[in-house]
């Protein structure tokens, strides 16, 4: 079984959120103007928080495998 890279989880989640936002509001978000930061939920899973200039934000969760990769990368920095 091949593991997904963290970027694959984020790309899939972002596509879903973008379409969902458009379907619900009819508005297109300015993805190029968005900022982002890495976070971690209480259960240990990592997420990418995407903040848009208009105040909308998303928390895009990484899968368990990708969270393990990120945890290992973070541990090696310390």
N, C-alpha and C positions, 0 to 999 in steps of 0.2 A: 504494500500500500504506500503510495507516494504522499508525502506531507505537503500541505499548502504553505506557501510563504506568507508571512504577515501581510505583505502588500496585496496578495490575492484576496484575503478576507476583507481588507479595507476597500478595495476596488469594487467587490461584489456588494458590500453593504452600502457604499456610496451610491452606486447605480440604483439600488432599491429605494433608498431614501430620496434621491433626486426625483425619480418618477412618482413616488408617493406624494411628495410635496407638490409637484406640478398637478397631479390629479386632484388633490384636495383644494388647492388655492388658485390654480391657473396661472401662477407666477413662476418665472424662471429665476433661480438663485444665481448670484454672481459668484461662481465657484473660484474664479481667478482672484477675487478680492478677499477670500476667506483666509483666516489664520487657523492654526492647529496646534494642539499640544497633546502629549501622551499622558494618560492617566491610568489608574488602577482601581477597580471596584473592590468592595469589601471581600468578595469571594476570591480575590487574587487575579482575576482575569483582567488583562490590559484592554484599553480602548483608546481610540483617537477622538478627541473632542475637536469638532470643526465649528468655528464661530464665523458667522456671516455678518457683514456690516449692518444689515437691517435688523439684527437682534436674534435671528433664528440661529439655532445650534443643533448639532447632532453629536451623539456619542456612538461611535461605530466600534462594536466589539470585535476583538480578534478571537479566533477559535481557540480551543484549549491547546492544540499543538503549537499554534503561533504564539500564544501567551507563554508557553514553556521556552520557546526560542528567545523571546524578549526577556524573560526572567533570567535566563542564562547569560544573555548579553549584558544586562544590567549588573549582574553579580560579578562579571569579569571586569567591570569598570572600577570596582571598589577595592 
